[in-house]
Amino acid sequence: MCYLEQFDIDLKALTDETTPLSWELDNQFFQSLEDAQVQEGSLHVSGSIRKTVGFFELQLHTVGTVRIPCDRCLDLMDQPLEADLRLVVKLGSEYQEDDDLITVAEDEGILHTAWFIYESIILAVPIQHVHQPGDCNDAMMRVLSEHSAARSSDADAQETDPRWDALKKLKVKSEE
């Protein structure tokens, strides 16, 4: 059995009642997915799937941490996150994804949730992820500050275009 098969839901076997779901995600989850940007983490996924007339409603809540590189020093850091996922699923002639409506082929009847869970985790990761102040790699921060100082001194040393100087003179006159 493939590791990711535990995240498959047999829609045909569900009753009219709500079915609780719960999974623990670890490094093996991320490494089992192809092209996953995140490779390490420890998360808990809980939720339910409810069968209604013609549809299934999947609601999942994920909480935990993932290990991602810091944007400043590139060392791995623990990024806490929390994510919610809601999908409406129906059985149809072929597999199809339209926003939050997933159509699963009726002859198969299996909803593969692993990639949807992964996508909700990735979307919950903040755009900027940096260590707390003082936790970044000291050696990398020294190199970064040296390069930043060199770049700012190069910008100061460049001469301005004489046309801008003429425009600055006009601006000064208009302010007087």
N, C-alpha and C positions, 0 to 999 in steps of 0.2 A: 504494500500500500504506500502510495506517495504521501509525503508529509502534508501537502496542501489539501489532500482529500478530506481531512477532518473538518475543513471549512465549507464543504459542499452540503447543501440542504436539498433533500429529496422532497420536492413540492407535492408530489402525488401522495406521499405517505402522511402528510399533515392532516390533522383533524380540524374541525371548526373552531377549536379552542386555540388560545394563545400558547405558543410553544416557547419556553425560555431558552436562551442561548448564552453560552459562556465559554471563553477561550483565554488562555494565557499565551501571549506572544513573546518569543525570545529571539535570540540571534538566528536560530534555525529557520524561523519564519521568514526573515528578511533575506537570508541567503538562499532560500528555496525559490524565491521569485527572480525571474530573469530581469536584468536591467534595473534592479532596485538601487536607488540613490543612497538610501539608508541601509546599512548593513548590520547595525547593532541596536538593540533596544530591549526594554522590559515593559510590557504593557498588559493591561487586563481589558478584555472586551466583554461586555455584557449587554444583553438586550433581549429582544423577542421577535418572533414572526407570527403574524396573525392572519388567518385565512378568512377572507370575506367573500361575498358573492362575486366570482369571476376574477378576483385579485388577491394578492398576498401583500401585506404591509410589513416590511422589515425595518426595525429600529434598533440601532446599536449605539452604545456609548463606550468610548475608549479613553482610558486614562493611564498614564505612566510616563516613562522617559525614553528618549532615543539618544544615541551617541552620534553626534555630528561634528564636523570641524568648525572651530571658532573662525569667524571672518577676519579677525585681527592676527592671531598668532598661528592658526592652522592646526593647533593641538585639538584632540578630541575633547568634547565637553558633553555633559549630560544636559539635555534640553527637556524640561518637563512639558507635557502637553496634554490636552484634553480635546476630544473630537466627538462629534455626533454624526451619525449617518442615518438617513431615511431613504428607503427605496420602495417603490411600488412595482410589484412584479406580476406578470400575467403569463399564462400559457398561450402559445400561438403556433403558427406553422413553422417559423424559423427564429433563430436567435437575433435580437435586435436591441439596440440601446438608443433611447430618445430621452435626453435629460435625466429625469428621475424615474422614468418608466422603462423597465427592462422586460423584454419579451423573451421567454425561454421556450425552446422547441418542445412541443408537447410530447413527442416521442421519446425525448431524453428525460425531461422533467426535473433536471438537476440545476440548481442555482449555485454557481461557483462564486463564493463571496470573498475569497482571499484577496484578489486584486482590488475590489471595492474597499475593503478594510484598509489596505495599504494606501490607496489614493486618499482616503479621509485622513490618514495619519500625516501624509506628506503635505496636504493642504493646511493642516493645523500647525505645521512648523513655521515659526515667525520668519519674515523676510530677512531680518538681520538677527544673527545669533552670535553673541559674544559672551565671553566669560564675565563673571562679576569683576568689578574693579580690583586689581591686584592679583587676580588668578591667572592671567595670561603668561605665557612662556617669556621669561625675562630676556633671554638671549634674542628671541625674535622681536621683541618690543624695542630693544636697543637698535637693532638693524633697521627696523621700520622708522624709528625716529631719526636716525642718521640720514636715511634716504629722503625722508620728508623735509628735513632741514636743508639738504642739498638742493632739492627741487625748488623750494621756496626762494633760496638765495639766487638760483639761476633765473627765476622769473623776475626778481628785483633788478638783476643786472641787465636785462634786455632793454633796449631803447624803445621808446614809443614812436609810433608813426607820426611824422611832422604834421600830417593833416589833422590828427587828433589834438595836437598842441594848439593849432589854430582854432579849432572848435572850442577848446577849453577857454581860450581868451575871450571868445564871443559869449560864452556862458557867464564868465566873471563880469563882463561889462553889463549884461542884462540883469544881473543880480544887484548891481550897484545903484 
